């Protein structure tokens, strides 16, 4: 059974709770695939963040035998194969619609959705894991965009959520969509029909905001 973990950001490494949960959920640690948000440019920046987050796993006591970046330095066939082989897939942050277009271009949509291991999204990666991906201006996107995401999970998230800075845009969107506001340091774990919430997370629905 697949395990999906949606995160916002961890500013000083994985917190104690996240490290403990990740150690529990990640039982197979042979291969780690870091899927970039920008595949064909800024490779140096991609590699920097790959090393940064891989080190966070090491500091949490999670060591992988092999770790690699998935981006345009691979062919589509190579990228699909490497993602399919990984025990853990990390969907990185960045520009959300750009990342999703690369998923499509490199044929990774089905590969990620059908993956039976652990898939972890951060920020843009978390948004793109949803059945309905909601990109808002308040989350730093250039324009509001709503589209069918990977459908790994049936919940939509707003990363980097700050309770006392909720925008009118989010309130209006909550009339049509249920959105979970993920504050930094918080995360959601979905496995089968089970959904677990860790840290400070808020549910926005029908213009009502409540902590979960």
N, C-alpha and C positions, 0 to 999 in steps of 0.2 A: 504493500500500500504506500502511495506517495505521501510525503510530509511536506507541506508548504509553510514557509515562515516569511511573514511580511514585516519589514522593519522600516524605520524612518532614517535614523542616524545614531551612531554611538560615537560620542565626541572624544572620549578618552579610553578607547578600547571597549570590549564587551563588559557590561556591568556584571556583578556577581550572579544575578539572577539569569541573565542571558547566557553567560558562560556555562552555568549549571544545566540549563535546559538544552543548550546546543550539544553539550557532552552526552546528554541522555538520548537525544534524537539522532545524533550522527554516530551510528554504530559501525558503519563501514567507512573506512578512511583510506582507501587506496588511491582514488583519483578525484581531484578538485578542478572544476572548470569555471573560470572567471569569464563571464560573458559581458563584453564591453557594451557601452551605450553608443559610442561612435566607432564604427568598424574600420573606416578607411582613412581617417585622419588622426592627428594627435596621438600617435602610438606611444610616444614617450610618456605622456600623461596617463594613458591607460596602464602602462607598465608600472608607473609609480604607484597608482592606486591598487593594482594587483598585489604588489609587494606589501603595501600598507595593510590591506585587509587580511592577507595571508598571515602576516605577523600577528594580527589580532587573534587569529585562531591558535597560533602557536603559544601565545601568552595565556590563552584559556586552556592550554593542555591538549589541544586538538591538532594532531600532526598527520599530514597526508604524505603518502609515499611519492605521489606525483601530482604536480599542479601546473596548470597552463592557462593561457589567455585564448579566448575565442574571439577573433575579429577578422578583418579583411586580409590578414597575412596568411589566412587559410583559404582554400577553395570552399565552396558550399558543401561539397561532399565530405571534405575533411572536417569541417565545423560540425556537421550533423553527426559524424562518427564519434568525434571526441566528446560531444555533449552526451550522446547516448551511452558512452562508456563510463562516464563520471558517476561517482557515488554521490557527490554533492555538486549542485549547480548554483553559482552565485550570479544573479542578474543585477548588474551594477546600476548606480545612479547616473544621472546626466539628463539630457533632453529626452523626454518620454516618447513623443511621437517619432523622433529620429531613431531611437532604439527599436521601436516596433517595426518601422520600415525595414530595418536591417534584419530583424527576425524573418520578415517575409522574403526579403531578397535572398537570404541564405538558407531558406527552407527550414527554419528552426522552430516554427510554430508548433507543428505536430510533434517534433522530437522532444521539445520541452514539456508539452502537455502530457505526453504519454510516458514520461520518465517515471520510474518507480522508486526513485531514491528520495533525497532531500533537495528541495529547490528553495533557495533563499533569495528574496528580492529586497533591495534597498532603494527607497525613494522611488525613482522612475521604474525600477525593476518591480517594486511592489504594485505600483499602479498598473503596469502592464500584465500582471498575473491575473487581474480581475476579468470577470465575464464582461463587465462594462467598465472600460478605462476612462476615468474622468480627469482631464488635465485642466487645471484652473489657473487663472491669472494670479490668484492669491498664493499659489504654490510656486510662482515664478515662471510660469510658461508665457510665451509671447502672446498667445491667444488661447481662448477657451476652446477645447476640443474634446469631443466625446465619441468613442468608437468601440467596436467589439475587440476586446483584448484576448489574451491567451485562454481565458476561461479555465484556468487552473483552480480558481476559487470563485465563489459566487458572492463575494463582497467587494465593495469599492472603497478605496482608502484615500485620504488626504494626508500625505506625510508632512512633517515639520509643523504640525498643528500647534497653535498656541491659543489656549482657551479664552483669554481676554482680548484676542485680536481677530475674532471671527468676522469674516467679510460678509457684506450683503450678498455677494456672489454665491458663497457657500450656503447661506440661509435660503436663497431662492432655489438653488439646485436641490436642496433637501426636500422641496415639495414633490419632486418627481423621483429622486433617487435617495436611497439610504446610504450615507457616507460615514465611514469610521475615521475620525481624526486621530492620527497617530502622532503623538508627541515624540520628540527625540528621546531615545533610551527605552522606548516601549516597543512591543512587537506582538504579533498575532500568529498563533500556530494552528493550522488547519490539517486535519488528518481524517479522511472519511467524512462522517457527519459531525465530527467533534471539532469545536472551535474553542481555543483557549486564549484568553487575553492576559497580557503581562504589562504592568506599568500603567502609565497615565494615557488612557484612550477614551474617546468620546464618540457617542453615536448621534448623528444628525439625521433627523427624519421629521418631515412635515413641520419644519421650522422649530423643532424642539431639540435642544441639546442636553444630553444626559451622559454622565460618566458610566462606563461599563466596568 
